[in-house]
Amino acid sequence: MSIITVPDPVSRHAVTMSDGAVITLRRHGNLSAPRVILSNENGCAIEGDNPY
C-alpha cells in the first residue's frame, strides 16, 4: 500500500464566517490552472478527503 502525501499549500488565508467561526482557506498547486474547491460543512476535517 502506498502512502499518499499532500504538498504544502501555496498560500493560506483565515476567513471569519458570519457566525464568528474562523476557517482556513488553503490554495494548492498551479495558480494558473482551473480550480477545484473542496469544502466540508459538517464539522469534519477536510484532510479526510485528501486521498480523493
C-alpha positions, 0 to 999 in steps of 0.5 A: 500500500502506498502512502499518499502525501499532500504538498504544502499549500501555496498560500493560506488565508483565515476567513471569519464566517458570519457566525464568528467561526474562523476557517482556513482557506488553503490554495494548492498547486498551479495558480494558473490552472482551473480550480477545484474547491473542496469544502466540508460543512459538517464539522469534519476535517477536510484532510479526510478527503485528501486521498480523493 
